[in-house]
Amino acid sequence: MNTKVLAVTIILAAVTVALNPVFTKIAIPAPYAPFLFYQIWEIPIVTAFVLINHKSAITIAVLNAIVLMAIFPGALILGPFYNLLAVLSMLLGVYMAHKLATRMFTKGKNQEITLQQETKLATAATASGILFRVGLMTIVNYVALRFGPPVGYGMNEMEILAAIPLIAIFNATLALYTIPIGYLLAKAIRKNLKISKIE
């Protein structure tokens, strides 16, 4: 990892932590579920994935979860852990789409993809990221919400079944803007700093 890439990773990690609502108060309650908040701190993590590699993005996500766990875990002590699972599942979806699309576009050759292919890649990554995030977090929430704190909220079966669709919509819509913006930021940074993606 060269100095420029390391510096960008450190900066993106700092921005991720700084953008958490506990520091910036940037959080918008979902109108259909006021206990869920739209925020922007996941965007730099996606940017790190696209700009550098998946290891950098995972490292930033884990670091952010540790900071939140230590400073402000939220309503549940395990809240940052659940956030981490949501981010990692989304990144897994982005990773799967990225690997498949890159292989298809470049046909195994070491060549740059076109703008049109890059747009298709970002679209596929967004769809896959949504699918993986919603799928995994639906299972996690279905299992965890029935337990009392610090694992869940002690909900009964009917309450869980009522909450699951709302949480799924939240996870889908959050990923719907997080992933494309992350791609756009990575493209802008790469163009301005002339950073090549590191595999």
Backbone as numpy.savetxt, mean C-alpha at the origin, in Angstrom:
# Nx Ny Nz CAx CAy CAz Cx Cy Cz
23.21 -1.36 -3.85 22.36 -0.18 -3.85 23.26 1.07 -3.85
23.10 1.91 -4.89 23.95 3.09 -4.96 23.46 4.20 -4.02
24.28 5.21 -3.88 24.00 6.28 -2.92 22.69 7.00 -3.23
22.44 7.26 -4.51 21.22 7.98 -4.91 19.98 7.17 -4.54
20.02 5.87 -4.81 18.88 4.99 -4.50 18.67 4.91 -3.00
19.76 4.77 -2.24 19.66 4.72 -0.79 19.07 6.02 -0.24
19.51 7.15 -0.77 19.00 8.44 -0.32 17.51 8.57 -0.60
17.08 8.14 -1.78 15.66 8.22 -2.13 14.84 7.29 -1.23
15.38 6.11 -0.91 14.68 5.18 -0.01 14.50 5.80 1.36
15.54 6.42 1.88 15.47 7.06 3.20 14.45 8.20 3.18
14.47 8.99 2.11 13.53 10.11 2.00 12.09 9.60 1.94
11.84 8.55 1.14 10.49 8.01 1.03 10.03 7.40 2.36
10.95 6.80 3.10 10.61 6.26 4.42 10.21 7.40 5.36
10.98 8.48 5.34 10.68 9.62 6.20 9.35 10.26 5.83
9.08 10.37 4.52 7.82 10.95 4.05 6.65 10.07 4.46
6.81 8.75 4.35 5.75 7.82 4.75 5.37 8.02 6.20
6.36 8.03 7.07 6.11 8.21 8.50 5.49 9.59 8.76
6.04 10.61 8.12 5.57 11.99 8.35 4.14 12.20 7.89
3.69 11.45 6.87 2.34 11.63 6.34 1.26 10.92 7.13
1.66 10.15 8.14 0.66 9.49 8.97 -0.22 10.53 9.65
-1.52 10.25 9.77 -2.44 11.22 10.38 -2.06 11.65 11.78
-1.34 10.81 12.50 -0.93 11.19 13.85 -0.02 12.42 13.82
0.69 12.63 12.72 1.59 13.77 12.60 0.98 14.91 11.77
0.29 14.57 10.69 -0.19 15.60 9.76 -1.67 15.92 9.87
-2.43 15.03 10.50 -3.90 15.16 10.60 -4.56 15.06 9.22
-3.82 14.53 8.21 -4.41 14.34 6.89 -5.14 13.00 6.89
-6.42 13.03 7.13 -7.25 11.83 7.15 -8.69 12.24 6.94
-9.36 11.59 6.00 -10.75 11.92 5.69 -11.61 10.71 6.02
-12.57 10.86 6.93 -13.44 9.71 7.27 -14.24 9.27 6.04
-14.33 7.96 5.87 -15.16 7.43 4.78 -16.61 7.76 5.08
-17.34 8.39 4.15 -18.72 8.81 4.44 -19.66 7.65 4.76
-19.36 6.47 4.25 -20.20 5.30 4.47 -19.77 4.51 5.72
-18.57 4.84 6.27 -18.06 4.16 7.46 -17.09 5.09 8.17
-17.58 5.99 9.02 -16.75 7.02 9.64 -15.61 6.50 10.51
-15.61 5.20 10.82 -14.52 4.62 11.60 -13.31 4.29 10.73
-13.46 4.44 9.42 -12.35 4.22 8.48 -11.92 5.56 7.89
-10.61 5.72 7.71 -10.09 7.01 7.27 -9.23 6.88 6.02
-9.57 7.68 5.01 -8.72 7.78 3.83 -7.51 8.62 4.18
-6.34 8.19 3.76 -5.09 8.90 4.05 -4.13 8.72 2.87
-2.96 9.30 2.99 -2.04 9.30 1.84 -0.67 8.72 2.16
-0.46 8.21 3.37 0.88 7.76 3.74 1.34 6.50 3.01
0.42 5.75 2.39 0.82 4.54 1.66 1.39 4.87 0.27
1.12 6.06 -0.22 1.57 6.43 -1.57 3.10 6.34 -1.71
3.90 6.88 -0.77 5.35 6.77 -0.92 5.86 5.32 -0.91
5.10 4.43 -0.27 5.50 3.01 -0.25 5.36 2.42 -1.65
4.25 2.72 -2.31 4.07 2.26 -3.70 5.12 2.91 -4.60
5.40 4.18 -4.36 6.43 4.87 -5.13 7.77 4.17 -4.99
8.12 3.76 -3.77 9.38 3.04 -3.54 9.39 1.72 -4.28
8.25 1.02 -4.31 8.17 -0.25 -5.03 8.45 -0.05 -6.52
7.77 0.92 -7.11 7.89 1.16 -8.55 9.26 1.74 -8.91
9.74 2.64 -8.10 10.98 3.36 -8.39 12.22 2.52 -8.09
12.20 1.78 -7.00 13.39 1.05 -6.56 13.16 -0.45 -6.68
12.52 -1.06 -5.67 12.17 -2.48 -5.73 11.24 -2.85 -4.58
10.78 -4.08 -4.59 9.83 -4.52 -3.56 10.46 -4.57 -2.17
11.75 -4.87 -2.09 12.42 -4.94 -0.78 12.42 -3.57 -0.10
12.67 -2.54 -0.88 12.66 -1.18 -0.35 11.26 -0.82 0.16
10.24 -1.15 -0.62 8.86 -0.83 -0.24 8.46 -1.58 1.03
8.82 -2.85 1.12 8.48 -3.65 2.30 9.20 -3.11 3.53
10.46 -2.74 3.36 11.23 -2.18 4.48 10.57 -0.91 5.00
10.15 -0.04 4.09 9.50 1.21 4.50 8.17 0.92 5.21
7.40 -0.04 4.68 6.12 -0.38 5.29 6.30 -0.93 6.70
7.30 -1.79 6.89 7.57 -2.37 8.21 8.05 -1.29 9.18
8.94 -0.43 8.71 9.44 0.66 9.55 8.29 1.57 10.00
7.40 1.88 9.09 6.24 2.72 9.41 5.37 2.05 10.47
5.14 0.74 10.33 4.32 0.01 11.31 4.97 0.03 12.69
6.29 -0.11 12.73 7.01 -0.09 14.01 6.88 1.29 14.67
7.03 2.34 13.87 6.91 3.70 14.41 5.50 3.92 14.96
4.49 3.51 14.22 3.11 3.67 14.68 2.84 2.85 15.93
3.36 1.63 15.96 3.17 0.77 17.12 3.77 1.42 18.37
4.90 2.09 18.20 5.59 2.70 19.33 4.97 4.03 19.74
4.51 4.81 18.77 4.04 6.17 19.06 2.53 6.27 19.21
1.80 5.72 18.24 0.35 5.87 18.26 -0.31 4.69 17.55
-0.57 3.59 18.28 -1.17 2.42 17.65 -2.62 2.63 17.24
-3.31 3.60 17.83 -4.71 3.85 17.48 -5.65 3.13 18.44
-6.87 2.86 17.98 -7.89 2.26 18.83 -7.50 0.86 19.28
-6.79 0.13 18.43 -6.31 -1.20 18.77 -4.79 -1.21 18.77
-4.21 -1.91 19.73 -2.75 -2.02 19.77 -2.22 -2.68 18.50
-2.99 -3.62 17.96 -2.57 -4.32 16.75 -2.96 -3.59 15.46
-3.51 -2.39 15.59 -3.92 -1.62 14.41 -2.82 -1.45 13.38
-1.61 -1.03 13.78 -0.52 -0.89 12.81 -0.16 -2.20 12.12
-0.32 -3.32 12.83 -0.06 -4.63 12.23 -1.08 -4.92 11.14
-2.36 -4.59 11.37 -3.38 -4.79 10.35 -3.14 -3.87 9.15
-2.72 -2.63 9.43 -2.37 -1.72 8.33 -1.23 -2.30 7.50
-0.24 -2.87 8.19 0.90 -3.47 7.50 0.44 -4.63 6.61
-0.45 -5.46 7.13 -0.98 -6.57 6.32 -1.70 -6.04 5.07
-2.47 -4.97 5.24 -3.19 -4.39 4.10 -2.21 -3.87 3.05
-1.17 -3.18 3.49 -0.18 -2.64 2.56 0.59 -3.76 1.86
1.02 -4.76 2.64 1.80 -5.86 2.06 0.97 -6.68 1.07
-0.31 -6.88 1.37 -1.16 -7.62 0.43 -1.35 -6.82 -0.86
-1.48 -5.50 -0.72 -1.60 -4.65 -1.91 -0.31 -4.69 -2.73
0.83 -4.62 -2.05 2.12 -4.70 -2.75 2.31 -6.04 -3.44
1.81 -7.11 -2.82 1.91 -8.43 -3.45 1.13 -8.44 -4.76
-0.04 -7.83 -4.75 -0.82 -7.74 -5.97 -0.11 -6.93 -7.04
0.49 -5.81 -6.63 1.25 -4.98 -7.57 2.43 -5.77 -8.12
3.11 -6.49 -7.24 4.27 -7.29 -7.64 3.89 -8.35 -8.67
2.80 -9.07 -8.41 2.37 -10.13 -9.32 2.03 -9.56 -10.70
1.29 -8.46 -10.71 0.94 -7.83 -11.99 2.18 -7.31 -12.69
3.08 -6.73 -11.93 4.30 -6.15 -12.50 5.16 -7.23 -13.15
5.34 -8.33 -12.45 6.17 -9.42 -12.99 5.54 -10.02 -14.25
4.26 -10.26 -14.22 3.57 -10.85 -15.37 3.58 -9.90 -16.56
3.22 -8.64 -16.32 3.13 -7.68 -17.42 4.50 -7.38 -18.01
5.51 -7.24 -17.16 6.86 -6.96 -17.65 7.36 -8.09 -18.53
7.09 -9.33 -18.10 7.50 -10.49 -18.89 6.79 -10.51 -20.24
5.51 -10.14 -20.23 4.75 -10.14 -21.49 5.22 -9.04 -22.42
5.46 -7.84 -21.85 5.82 -6.69 -22.68 7.23 -6.80 -23.26
8.16 -7.29 -22.45 9.55 -7.33 -22.91 9.93 -8.65 -23.55
9.06 -9.65 -23.42 9.30 -10.97 -24.00 10.67 -11.53 -23.61
11.01 -11.33 -22.35 12.25 -11.88 -21.83 13.49 -11.10 -22.18
13.35 -10.03 -22.96 14.51 -9.23 -23.34 14.68 -8.06 -22.38
15.87 -7.58 -22.28 16.15 -6.44 -21.40 15.92 -5.15 -22.17
14.65 -4.77 -22.29 14.31 -3.57 -23.05 13.31 -2.74 -22.28
13.27 -1.47 -22.61 12.33 -0.56 -21.96 10.92 -0.78 -22.49
9.93 -0.60 -21.61 8.56 -0.72 -22.07 8.08 0.64 -22.56
7.12 0.62 -23.46 6.61 1.86 -24.03 5.67 2.55 -23.05
5.31 3.78 -23.37 4.38 4.55 -22.52 3.03 3.86 -22.44
2.56 3.34 -23.56 1.28 2.64 -23.58 1.35 1.38 -22.71
2.45 0.65 -22.80 2.63 -0.54 -21.98 2.74 -0.18 -20.50
3.39 0.94 -20.22 3.53 1.40 -18.85 2.17 1.74 -18.25
1.31 2.34 -19.06 -0.05 2.66 -18.61 -0.84 1.38 -18.33
-0.70 0.40 -19.22 -1.36 -0.89 -19.01 -0.83 -1.58 -17.76
0.48 -1.47 -17.54 1.10 -2.05 -16.37 0.54 -1.43 -15.09
0.45 -0.11 -15.06 -0.09 0.58 -13.88 -1.55 0.21 -13.63
-2.31 0.07 -14.71 -3.71 -0.32 -14.60 -3.85 -1.74 -14.06
-3.05 -2.66 -14.61 -3.07 -4.05 -14.15 -2.61 -4.15 -12.70
-1.59 -3.37 -12.34 -1.08 -3.38 -10.98 -2.12 -2.85 -10.00
-2.86 -1.83 -10.42 -3.91 -1.27 -9.57 -5.01 -2.30 -9.34
-5.45 -2.94 -10.41 -6.51 -3.95 -10.29 -6.06 -5.12 -9.42
-4.84 -5.58 -9.65 -4.31 -6.70 -8.87 -4.09 -6.31 -7.41
-3.59 -5.10 -7.19 -3.39 -4.62 -5.82 -4.70 -4.55 -5.06
-5.74 -4.08 -5.72 -7.07 -4.02 -5.10 -7.55 -5.42 -4.76
-7.44 -6.33 -5.72 -7.92 -7.70 -5.54 -7.23 -8.39 -4.36
-5.91 -8.29 -4.31 -5.16 -8.94 -3.23 -5.47 -8.30 -1.88
-5.55 -6.98 -1.85 -5.80 -6.28 -0.59 -7.19 -6.61 -0.06
-8.19 -6.48 -0.91 -9.56 -6.76 -0.48 -9.72 -8.22 -0.08
-9.14 -9.12 -0.88 -9.26 -10.54 -0.58 -8.65 -10.92 0.76
-7.41 -10.54 0.98 -6.74 -10.91 2.23 -7.37 -10.23 3.44
-7.66 -8.92 3.32 -8.18 -8.20 4.46 -9.62 -8.60 4.80
-10.36 -9.09 3.82 -11.70 -9.62 4.12 -11.58 -10.84 5.02
-10.64 -11.71 4.70 -10.41 -12.91 5.52 -9.93 -12.51 6.92
-8.93 -11.62 6.96 -8.38 -11.18 8.25 -9.46 -10.54 9.11
-10.24 -9.65 8.54 -11.28 -8.97 9.31 -12.38 -9.93 9.76
-12.74 -10.87 8.91 -13.77 -11.83 9.28 -13.33 -12.65 10.50
-12.07 -13.01 10.53 -11.55 -13.81 11.65 -11.32 -12.93 12.88
-10.71 -11.75 12.72 -10.23 -10.97 13.86 -11.30 -10.15 14.56
-12.28 -9.63 13.83 -13.24 -8.70 14.44 -14.07 -9.31 15.55
-14.20 -10.61 15.58 -15.02 -11.27 16.59 -14.34 -11.34 17.97
-13.03 -11.17 17.98 -12.30 -11.21 19.24 -12.30 -9.83 19.90
-12.11 -9.82 21.20 -12.02 -8.56 21.93 -10.66 -7.93 21.75
-10.50 -6.67 22.21 -9.20 -6.00 22.13 -8.11 -6.83 22.83
-6.87 -6.81 22.35 -6.34 -5.93 21.30 -6.46 -6.50 19.89
-7.09 -7.69 19.75 -7.17 -8.33 18.43 -8.28 -7.72 17.59
-9.45 -7.59 18.15 -10.60 -7.08 17.40 -11.50 -6.23 18.26
-12.77 -6.14 17.87 -13.72 -5.29 18.59 -14.84 -6.08 19.25
-14.70 -7.39 19.33 -15.72 -8.22 19.98 -17.06 -8.19 19.29
-17.06 -8.12 17.97 -18.32 -8.06 17.22 -18.96 -9.45 17.12
-20.28 -9.46 17.03 -20.95 -10.73 16.77 -21.00 -10.98 15.26
-21.49 -12.15 14.87 -21.48 -12.55 13.46 -22.22 -11.57 12.56
-23.38 -11.11 13.00 -24.17 -10.19 12.18 -23.45 -8.85 12.00
-22.82 -8.36 13.06 -22.07 -7.11 12.97 -20.88 -7.24 12.02
-20.22 -8.39 12.10 -19.08 -8.64 11.21 -19.54 -8.67 9.75
-20.61 -9.39 9.48 -21.12 -9.50 8.11 -21.58 -8.15 7.57
-22.04 -7.27 8.46 -22.45 -5.93 8.04 -21.24 -5.05 7.78
-20.16 -5.24 8.55 -18.97 -4.40 8.43 -18.07 -4.80 7.27
-18.01 -6.08 6.96 -17.08 -6.59 5.93 -17.23 -5.89 4.58
-18.45 -5.72 4.04 -18.57 -5.03 2.74 -18.07 -3.58 2.79
-18.32 -2.89 3.89 -17.87 -1.50 4.03 -16.33 -1.44 4.07
-15.73 -2.36 4.80 -14.27 -2.41 4.88 -13.68 -2.77 3.52
-14.34 -3.67 2.79 -13.88 -4.06 1.45 -13.93 -2.86 0.50
-15.01 -2.09 0.55 -15.12 -0.89 -0.29 -14.00 0.10 0.06
-13.76 0.25 1.36 -12.70 1.15 1.80 -11.34 0.71 1.26
-11.01 -0.57 1.44 -9.72 -1.07 0.97 -9.58 -0.93 -0.54
-10.66 -1.19 -1.27 -10.62 -1.08 -2.73 -10.41 0.36 -3.18
-11.16 1.28 -2.58 -11.06 2.68 -3.02 -9.76 3.33 -2.58
-9.22 2.91 -1.42 -7.95 3.45 -0.98 -6.83 3.03 -1.94
-6.84 1.75 -2.32 -5.84 1.26 -3.28 -6.04 1.88 -4.66
-7.30 2.23 -4.98 -7.63 2.78 -6.30 -6.93 4.10 -6.57
-6.69 4.90 -5.52 -5.94 6.14 -5.75 -4.47 6.02 -5.33
-4.19 5.16 -4.35 -2.82 5.02 -3.85 -1.86 4.49 -4.92
-2.25 3.45 -5.61 -1.35 2.80 -6.57 -1.07 3.70 -7.78
-2.09 4.24 -8.45 -1.78 5.11 -9.60 -0.94 6.34 -9.24
-1.24 6.96 -8.09 -0.45 8.13 -7.67 0.98 7.71 -7.38
1.15 6.55 -6.77 2.49 6.03 -6.51 3.28 5.84 -7.80
2.61 5.32 -8.83 3.25 5.14 -10.14 3.64 6.49 -10.75
2.73 7.45 -10.67 3.00 8.77 -11.24 4.18 9.46 -10.55
4.23 9.36 -9.22 5.33 9.96 -8.48 6.65 9.28 -8.82
6.62 7.96 -8.95 7.84 7.23 -9.30 8.35 7.65 -10.67
7.43 7.82 -11.59 7.81 8.25 -12.94 8.43 9.65 -12.92
7.84 10.55 -12.14 8.35 11.92 -12.05 9.73 11.95 -11.40
9.90 11.18 -10.33 11.19 11.14 -9.65 12.26 10.52 -10.54
11.90 9.44 -11.22 12.86 8.77 -12.11 13.31 9.71 -13.22
12.37 10.47 -13.75 12.70 11.39 -14.84 13.60 12.52 -14.36
13.31 13.07 -13.19 14.08 14.20 -12.67 15.44 13.81 -12.10
15.51 12.64 -11.46 16.76 12.22 -10.83 17.53 11.19 -11.65
16.91 10.77 -12.77 17.52 9.77 -13.64 17.91 8.51 -12.87
16.93 7.97 -12.14 17.11 6.72 -11.39 16.50 5.59 -12.19
17.26 4.54 -12.39 16.73 3.33 -13.03 16.21 2.40 -11.97
15.15 1.66 -12.29 14.58 0.70 -11.32 15.61 -0.36 -11.03
15.78 -0.68 -9.74 16.71 -1.71 -9.33 15.93 -2.97 -9.06
16.33 -4.07 -9.62 15.65 -5.36 -9.38 16.38 -6.14 -8.31
